[in-house]
Amino acid sequence: MNVPRPQPGDGQVSSFSYADLDEAPLPTMNGMEFYDALGDVAPELARRVAFLTGGAFTAASQAFLERVDSPRLQKPFDLSALLETIGDIAEANVSPAATP
């Protein structure tokens, strides 16, 4: 099944929920480019991105990970680390109006 994926600038980025953990390759950009583009069009959503990494093997990816303040999970990671990361992102991004 071919499901359209939101891309920064296409008007669909508001469909993101509390966190974006994405391992699937994007057809037109890499994860670093996606994060930077998302930050340009919806910085509030860029704060919900976490990076799943097997290591920063290039100078560009090392510099990128040093530059951004997003959570990252080093592969392989366990379920408790994944759930903690998602919880941290969700907690940091809950609107004060949405809390009881």
Sequence and secondary structure as in RCSB ss.txt:
>XXXX:A:sequence
MNVPRPQPGDGQVSSFSYADLDEAPLPTMNGMEFYDALGDVAPELARRVAFLTGGAFTAASQAFLERVDSPRLQK
PFDLSALLETIGDIAEANVSPAATP
>XXXX:A:secstr
       TTTT GGG  S B   S  SS  HHHHHHHHHHH HHHHTTB EEES   SHHHHHHHHH    EEES
S  HHHHHHHHHHHHHHT  GGG  
